[in-house]
Amino acid sequence: MGILFNWKIEKVVILPFGALTIFHEDLNRKIKEEFLIVIMGPIFQIIFTFVVYYFSLNDDFLYYSLVILCFNLLPIFPLDGSKLFNLFLNKFISFKISHLILIWVSILSVLFLLLRVKISLIFVLIILCLLVRIIKEVKDHNSLFNRFLLERYLKKYHFLKLKKIHSMNLSRMMRDYGHLFYDGNRYVSERFMLKKRFDFKGRL
C-alpha cells in the first residue's frame, strides 16, 4: 500500500512484537493515505492468520497470532493502534496537540499493562522496547512540530478544506487543512505566518 501511494520506505525494523516499517515521508501527506497504509498491517495479519490456521488447524498458532494482533492495536507508540489513534485525533484537533495526547495515552497504557499483565521476561523486553521509543518520541516532539511547519513553508500543498483560526497560534494548525489566522483586525494567510517563523533559507 505504501508503494501504491509512492511513499518512500526507509527501513524495516524487527522488534520482539513484530516488524515495523519506517517511511521517510512528509508529515503533511493525506490522512486517508496514511490510514490505508497503517490499516493494511492488521488486515494482512488477520488474513495470514486464518490462511495458516485453515491449513494447519493449530489452535496455539491461532491464539498467539490473535494475541499479537490485539497487542499491536493498543494505543501505544509505535504500535499500529497508536498510529490509528493519532490519525483519528488528526481529523479533529491540531497536529501538535494530537501528538501530545498520543504520548500521554502511550505512557498511561504502558502503566496499565504493568499493573494488569503477569510479568515475564518477554513482557519486560517488549515494555522496554516500547518505553525507549516513547521516550524518543517525547524528545522529538518539538522538532517534529517544527518539521510539520517547515514542510508547509518549503513545499506547496493543495488542501480542499480551509480552517479559520481566531488567533496567531501556529500550534493550532491541522493536517489536511489550509489555514487563515485572525490577528484581531484581519485574516492573514498561512504562508504569511510561516514566513514570520522561518527565514528565507528555511532555517529555524
C-alpha positions as CSV (number, residue, x, y, z in Angstrom):
1,M,0.0,0.0,0.0
2,G,2.9,2.3,0.7
3,I,4.4,1.6,-2.7
4,L,1.0,2.2,-4.2
5,F,0.9,5.7,-2.8
6,N,4.6,6.3,-3.7
7,W,5.7,6.5,0.0
8,K,9.5,6.2,0.5
9,I,10.3,3.2,2.7
10,E,13.4,4.0,4.8
11,K,13.8,0.6,6.6
12,V,12.0,-2.3,8.2
13,V,12.9,-2.8,11.9
14,I,12.4,-6.2,13.5
15,L,11.0,-5.9,17.1
16,P,10.1,-8.5,19.7
17,F,6.4,-8.0,18.9
18,G,6.7,-7.9,15.1
19,A,8.1,-5.8,12.3
20,L,7.9,-2.0,12.0
21,T,8.1,-0.3,8.6
22,I,9.6,3.2,8.8
23,F,8.7,5.6,6.0
24,H,10.7,8.7,5.0
25,E,7.7,10.8,4.1
26,D,6.2,14.2,4.6
27,L,4.1,14.7,7.8
28,N,1.6,16.5,5.6
29,R,0.7,13.6,3.4
30,K,-3.1,13.0,3.3
31,I,-4.6,11.3,6.4
32,K,-6.6,9.0,4.1
33,E,-3.3,7.7,2.5
34,E,-1.7,7.1,5.9
35,F,-4.8,5.4,7.3
36,L,-4.9,2.9,4.4
37,I,-1.2,2.1,4.8
38,V,-1.4,1.6,8.5
39,I,-4.6,-0.5,8.4
40,M,-3.2,-2.9,5.9
41,G,-0.8,-4.2,8.5
42,P,-3.5,-5.6,10.8
43,I,-5.7,-6.7,7.8
44,F,-2.8,-8.7,6.3
45,Q,-2.1,-10.3,9.7
46,I,-5.7,-11.3,10.0
47,I,-5.7,-12.9,6.5
48,F,-2.3,-14.6,7.1
49,T,-3.5,-16.0,10.5
50,F,-6.7,-17.6,9.1
51,V,-5.0,-18.9,6.0
52,V,-2.3,-20.6,8.1
53,Y,-4.9,-21.9,10.6
54,Y,-7.1,-23.2,7.8
55,F,-4.3,-25.5,6.5
56,S,-2.7,-26.3,9.9
57,L,-5.7,-26.3,12.3
58,N,-3.2,-25.3,15.0
59,D,-5.1,-23.7,17.9
60,D,-1.9,-22.5,19.6
61,F,-0.8,-20.6,16.5
62,L,-4.3,-19.1,16.2
63,Y,-4.3,-18.0,19.8
64,Y,-0.8,-16.4,19.8
65,S,-1.4,-14.7,16.4
66,L,-4.6,-13.1,17.7
67,V,-2.9,-12.0,20.9
68,I,-0.1,-10.3,18.9
69,L,-2.8,-8.7,16.7
70,C,-4.7,-7.3,19.7
71,F,-1.5,-6.1,21.3
72,N,-0.5,-4.4,18.1
73,L,-3.8,-2.5,18.1
74,L,-3.1,-1.0,21.6
75,P,-2.7,2.8,21.5
76,I,1.0,2.7,22.5
77,F,3.6,4.2,20.2
78,P,4.9,2.9,17.8
79,L,2.2,0.1,17.5
80,D,-0.3,0.3,14.7
81,G,-3.0,1.1,17.3
82,S,-1.2,4.3,18.2
83,K,-1.0,5.4,14.6
84,L,-4.7,4.8,14.0
85,F,-5.5,6.6,17.2
86,N,-3.3,9.6,16.2
87,L,-4.9,9.7,12.7
88,F,-8.3,9.8,14.4
89,L,-7.1,12.7,16.5
90,N,-5.7,14.5,13.5
91,K,-9.1,14.6,11.9
92,F,-10.5,16.8,14.7
93,I,-7.7,18.5,16.5
94,S,-4.3,20.1,15.8
95,F,-1.2,18.2,14.8
96,K,0.7,19.3,17.9
97,I,-2.0,18.5,20.4
98,S,-2.7,15.2,18.7
99,H,0.9,14.2,19.2
100,L,0.9,15.2,22.9
101,I,-2.2,13.2,23.5
102,L,-0.7,10.2,21.8
103,I,2.4,10.4,24.0
104,W,0.3,10.6,27.2
105,V,-2.0,7.8,26.2
106,S,1.0,5.7,25.3
107,I,2.5,6.2,28.7
108,L,-0.7,5.6,30.6
109,S,-1.3,2.4,28.5
110,V,2.1,1.1,29.4
111,L,1.5,1.7,33.1
112,F,-1.8,-0.1,32.8
113,L,-0.1,-3.1,31.2
114,L,2.5,-3.1,34.0
115,L,-0.3,-3.3,36.6
116,R,-2.5,-5.8,34.9
117,V,-0.3,-8.2,33.0
118,K,1.7,-11.0,34.6
119,I,5.4,-10.1,34.4
120,S,7.7,-12.3,32.3
121,L,11.0,-11.9,30.5
122,I,9.5,-11.4,27.1
123,F,6.9,-9.0,28.5
124,V,9.7,-6.9,30.2
125,L,11.7,-6.9,26.9
126,I,8.7,-5.7,25.0
127,I,7.9,-3.0,27.5
128,L,11.5,-1.8,27.5
129,C,11.4,-1.5,23.7
130,L,8.2,0.4,23.8
131,L,9.5,2.8,26.5
132,V,12.6,3.5,24.5
133,R,10.5,4.5,21.5
134,I,8.1,6.6,23.6
135,I,11.0,8.5,25.3
136,K,12.5,9.2,21.9
137,E,9.1,10.5,20.7
138,V,8.9,12.8,23.8
139,K,12.3,14.2,23.0
140,D,11.4,14.6,19.3
141,H,8.0,16.4,20.0
142,N,9.2,20.0,19.3
143,S,11.4,19.0,16.3
144,L,8.5,17.0,14.8
145,F,6.2,20.0,15.1
146,N,8.8,22.3,13.5
147,R,9.3,19.7,10.7
148,F,5.5,19.8,10.2
149,L,5.6,23.6,9.8
150,L,8.8,23.7,7.7
151,E,7.3,21.3,5.2
152,R,4.3,23.7,4.8
153,Y,6.8,26.5,4.3
154,L,9.1,24.8,1.8
155,K,6.5,22.9,-0.2
156,K,3.2,23.8,-1.8
157,Y,0.3,21.6,-0.6
158,H,-3.2,21.9,-2.0
159,F,-5.9,21.3,0.6
160,L,-9.6,21.2,-0.2
161,K,-10.5,22.4,3.2
162,L,-9.8,25.8,4.9
163,K,-9.8,26.4,8.6
164,K,-10.0,29.9,10.2
165,I,-8.0,30.3,13.4
166,H,-9.0,33.2,15.6
167,S,-5.5,33.8,16.9
168,M,-1.9,33.8,15.6
169,N,-1.1,30.5,17.2
170,L,0.6,28.1,14.7
171,S,0.2,25.2,17.1
172,R,-3.5,25.1,16.2
173,M,-2.7,24.0,12.6
174,M,-4.2,20.7,11.4
175,R,-3.4,18.2,8.8
176,D,-5.5,18.2,5.6
177,Y,-6.3,21.9,6.1
178,G,-5.1,25.2,4.8
179,H,-5.4,28.0,7.4
180,L,-6.3,31.6,7.8
181,F,-5.2,33.4,11.0
182,Y,-7.0,36.3,12.6
183,D,-4.8,39.0,14.1
184,G,-7.6,41.0,15.7
185,N,-8.2,43.2,12.7
186,R,-7.9,41.0,9.6
187,Y,-7.2,37.5,8.4
188,V,-3.7,36.6,7.2
189,S,-2.6,33.6,5.2
190,E,-0.8,30.5,6.5
191,R,2.0,31.4,4.2
192,F,2.4,34.8,5.8
193,M,2.6,33.2,9.3
194,L,5.2,30.7,8.2
195,K,7.3,33.4,6.6
196,K,7.3,35.1,10.0
197,R,8.6,31.9,11.7
198,F,11.2,30.9,9.2
199,D,13.8,32.9,7.3
200,F,14.2,32.7,3.5
201,K,16.8,30.0,3.8
202,G,14.3,27.7,5.5
203,R,16.3,27.7,8.8
204,L,14.6,28.0,12.2
